[in-house]
Amino acid sequence: MKDILNTDLKSLLKDPSLLETRAYIGGQWVDGDNGTFEVTNPARGDVIAEVADLSRAQVAGAIAQGPKRRRRNGPAGPARSAARSCASGSS
């Protein structure tokens, strides 16, 4: 049986606080209703992180919130909205 390695990903980052295991939904970090699941490096098979395992309800809620945020930035998203602002000379 092959030994599974664990990579301490936080120790490899210049800023370990950048590694977040929760999900970002609706402007806030949330834990997964189903706990966490392991993310593995496909090249070596070692575990590199554990991340939030969202329930169907959490995923549905995140999807439902998506269009509201997109419309707030313009019909084609924030990039087009920003380009229009630059072209018109407004900030």
Kinemage of the C-alpha trace (Angstrom):
@kinemage 1
@onewidth
@group {chain A} dominant
@subgroup {mainchain}
@vectorlist {calphas} color= white
{ca met a 1} P 0.000 0.000 0.000
{ca lys a 2} L 1.323 3.431 -0.980
{ca asp a 3} L 1.891 5.948 1.823
{ca ile a 4} L -0.130 9.130 1.324
{ca leu a 5} L 1.968 12.244 1.838
{ca asn a 6} L 0.653 15.469 3.281
{ca thr a 7} L 2.052 18.765 2.052
{ca asp a 8} L 2.029 21.557 4.619
{ca leu a 9} L 0.859 24.152 2.109
{ca lys a 10} L 0.682 26.988 4.665
{ca ser a 11} L 4.398 26.632 5.377
{ca leu a 12} L 5.168 27.052 1.652
{ca leu a 13} L 3.350 30.381 1.321
{ca lys a 14} L 4.982 33.754 1.972
{ca asp a 15} L 1.693 34.809 3.588
{ca pro a 16} L 0.082 31.716 5.183
{ca ser a 17} L -3.085 33.673 5.947
{ca leu a 18} L -3.901 33.472 2.215
{ca leu a 19} L -4.788 29.785 2.522
{ca glu a 20} L -8.462 29.714 3.447
{ca thr a 21} L -10.305 26.471 4.009
{ca arg a 22} L -13.782 28.018 4.193
{ca ala a 23} L -15.927 28.986 1.183
{ca tyr a 24} L -16.567 32.614 0.223
{ca ile a 25} L -20.309 33.058 -0.316
{ca gly a 26} L -22.235 36.304 -0.439
{ca gly a 27} L -19.357 38.380 0.875
{ca gln a 28} L -18.520 36.192 3.857
{ca trp a 29} L -16.438 33.125 4.676
{ca val a 30} L -18.554 30.108 5.655
{ca asp a 31} L -17.858 26.564 6.799
{ca gly a 32} L -19.220 23.731 4.708
{ca asp a 33} L -22.349 22.087 6.081
{ca asn a 34} L -20.734 18.734 5.207
{ca gly a 35} L -17.430 19.526 6.933
{ca thr a 36} L -14.327 19.466 4.725
{ca phe a 37} L -12.790 17.342 2.009
{ca glu a 38} L -9.184 16.748 0.980
{ca val a 39} L -7.686 18.339 -2.128
{ca thr a 40} L -4.894 16.240 -3.598
{ca asn a 41} L -2.017 17.040 -5.914
{ca pro a 42} L -2.829 15.005 -9.051
{ca ala a 43} L 0.851 14.611 -9.935
{ca arg a 44} L 1.924 13.081 -6.629
{ca gly a 45} L -1.298 12.141 -4.917
{ca asp a 46} L -0.444 13.980 -1.709
{ca val a 47} L -2.989 15.978 0.244
{ca ile a 48} L -2.345 19.722 -0.162
{ca ala a 49} L -5.361 21.187 1.642
{ca glu a 50} L -8.748 20.528 3.174
{ca val a 51} L -11.543 22.819 1.999
{ca ala a 52} L -15.200 23.403 2.790
{ca asp a 53} L -17.560 20.664 1.618
{ca leu a 54} L -20.693 22.631 0.784
{ca ser a 55} L -24.187 21.200 0.955
{ca arg a 56} L -26.565 21.396 -2.008
{ca ala a 57} L -28.424 24.188 -0.209
{ca gln a 58} L -25.209 26.209 0.225
{ca val a 59} L -24.297 25.790 -3.454
{ca ala a 60} L -27.827 26.732 -4.553
{ca gly a 61} L -27.700 29.809 -2.323
{ca ala a 62} L -24.335 30.854 -3.743
{ca ile a 63} L -25.594 30.457 -7.307
{ca ala a 64} L -28.733 32.434 -6.515
{ca gln a 65} L -26.613 35.297 -5.164
{ca gly a 66} L -24.402 35.411 -8.262
{ca pro a 67} L -26.699 37.239 -10.706
{ca lys a 68} L -27.478 39.960 -8.135
{ca arg a 69} L -23.798 40.765 -7.729
{ca arg a 70} L -23.215 40.712 -11.504
{ca arg a 71} L -26.099 43.105 -12.237
{ca arg a 72} L -24.803 45.549 -9.661
{ca asn a 73} L -21.620 45.908 -11.761
{ca gly a 74} L -23.432 46.330 -15.073
{ca pro a 75} L -25.051 43.919 -17.507
{ca ala a 76} L -21.792 42.478 -18.826
{ca gly a 77} L -19.903 42.375 -15.545
{ca pro a 78} L -17.334 44.556 -13.807
{ca ala a 79} L -14.782 44.641 -16.663
{ca arg a 80} L -17.191 46.100 -19.208
{ca ser a 81} L -18.597 48.478 -16.595
{ca ala a 82} L -15.077 49.712 -15.750
{ca ala a 83} L -14.204 50.086 -19.440
{ca arg a 84} L -17.300 52.226 -20.008
{ca ser a 85} L -16.388 54.425 -17.034
{ca cys a 86} L -12.853 54.939 -18.366
{ca ala a 87} L -14.088 55.679 -21.889
{ca ser a 88} L -16.553 58.266 -20.621
{ca gly a 89} L -13.964 59.920 -18.407
{ca ser a 90} L -15.805 59.170 -15.168
{ca ser a 91} L -14.198 57.484 -12.201
